[in-house]
Amino acid sequence: MVESTTVDVESQQAELDAHHDEPGDRPVLRARFEHNGSPRYMLYTIKRLGLDHEHGFHLDIQLVSDSLEGGVETVEAKLQEGDADLIDIDYISTARERADGAPIVAIHPYGRTVGGLVTPEDSPIEDLTDVRGRRIGVVRRLDKNWILVRAACRERHGFDPDEEATPVEAGSKVELTRMLRDGEVEGILQFWPIVPEITETGPYREVLPMAELVQDLSETDRKLPISTFLTSETYLSENPDAVQGFKGAYRDAVDRLTSDDELWADIGERLMYEDDPEIIRAVRDGWRDMVVADWDEETIDGMDRLFDHLLEVAGADALGVDHVPDDMFRLEV
């Protein structure tokens, strides 16, 4: 039986704070991440194992809301306003904001952080062709999941769901789940770590994982990261050693999280909203399938090809930007 836990934002923050020792003379990297986003598993691992100090920097973590501020995600707003040094968002959003003048740069890949189309179990929606005429919940219309659906539908099925379906903006992942459960929409494009929580507590099912669309549209078998870690140009120029240290700590954390099942049991108890072994295993396996440990020029070429293909199929209006700005990806760090 699936049971809700007493885990909330405050209790998760307390688990992280328990490992927040003094920075000493190490440079501080202020990480601001959503309370229900999957990076918190990696961040907790870095703090619990002391990987930040081992790599010569101090990671200061605060969990924040997953809502929008001024049309952008809270973490994105914090980075642009100077209240954070490290966040993660998808690279299409990064391109959009950098093209608008935001001094943000992608310093390392995170992974294929997309979601899935989730509907009630008895829904007649069986594939993308069935979203015509339906109310589909999205966090926002510029969300990467909706962009992928629009691109796939326009290329493969000859229609644009932005015109022939009704996208309903929720503004947050929490509100998106509520809209589905209250019957306000007929399906939602929810982010992948939350999908098992919905489908295991039922009665809901995942119709289509967006990761399939990423690979189909990119026309490559190589796993492409959709989200990357970002910092500001100022922080990168003033603290290159801290950024390099984070990359080393991240790789070490990925090594542990891809091999240590007991660590995931601990994460499930301390950081997940549902206390069920099936959900914990589903999130663990999904994280391992999603994560990208490193990148190179071939990776960037693949990300550029995917962007160009989405631009060709879905158009600049769907993406909110018509190019990937020069010098956005910083492999040289």
Summary of the structure (lengths in Angstrom):
residues: 333
radius of gyration: 19.2
end to end distance: 46.8
largest distance: 59.4
contacts: 1133
relative contact order: 0.19
helix: 48%
strand: 20%
